């Protein structure tokens, strides 16, 4: 039982060492993450769409022959 108590004392000690960001920094970092996710979404949709058109083109050529 003492190991569990020591563990939670360590957690409490480490929790007090956390430096939380201020509101302005948090908003900036959140905006960067959302912007990065939006760019990735656009890239993934673009690659997916291009791949879909390429597969449809190839299967159309195969079906015609």
C-alpha positions in Angstrom: 0.0 0.0 0.0 2.9 2.4 0.6 4.1 2.0 -3.0 0.7 3.3 -4.2 0.8 6.2 -1.7 4.3 7.1 -2.9 3.2 6.9 -6.5 0.4 9.4 -5.9 2.7 11.7 -4.0 5.0 11.7 -7.0 2.1 12.4 -9.3 1.0 15.3 -7.1 4.6 16.6 -7.0 4.9 16.4 -10.8 1.5 18.0 -11.3 2.6 21.1 -9.4 5.6 21.4 -11.7 3.5 21.8 -14.8 3.6 25.3 -16.4 0.3 26.0 -18.1 0.2 28.2 -21.1 -1.5 31.6 -20.9 -4.7 32.1 -22.9 -3.0 34.0 -25.8 -0.5 31.3 -26.4 -3.1 28.6 -26.1 -5.2 30.3 -28.8 -2.2 30.7 -31.1 -1.1 27.1 -30.7 -4.7 25.8 -31.2 -5.0 27.9 -34.4 -1.7 26.4 -35.7 -3.0 22.9 -35.1 -6.3 23.5 -36.7 -4.6 25.1 -39.7 -2.2 22.2 -40.1 -5.1 19.7 -39.9 -7.0 21.7 -42.6 -3.9 21.6 -44.9 -3.6 17.8 -44.3 -7.3 17.3 -45.0 -7.0 19.2 -48.3 -3.9 17.1 -49.3 -5.5 13.8 -48.4 -8.7 14.7 -50.3 -6.7 15.8 -53.3 -4.6 12.6 -53.4 -7.7 10.5 -52.9 -9.6 12.2 -55.7 -6.7 12.0 -58.1 -6.3 8.3 -57.3 -10.0 7.7 -57.8 -9.9 9.4 -61.2 -6.8 7.4 -62.2 -8.3 4.1 -61.2 -11.5 4.9 -63.0 -9.5 5.9 -66.1 -7.5 2.7 -66.1 -10.5 0.5 -65.5 -12.3 2.3 -68.3 -9.5 1.5 -70.7 -9.5 -2.1 -69.6 -13.2 -2.4 -70.0 -13.1 -0.9 -73.6 -10.5 -3.4 -74.8 
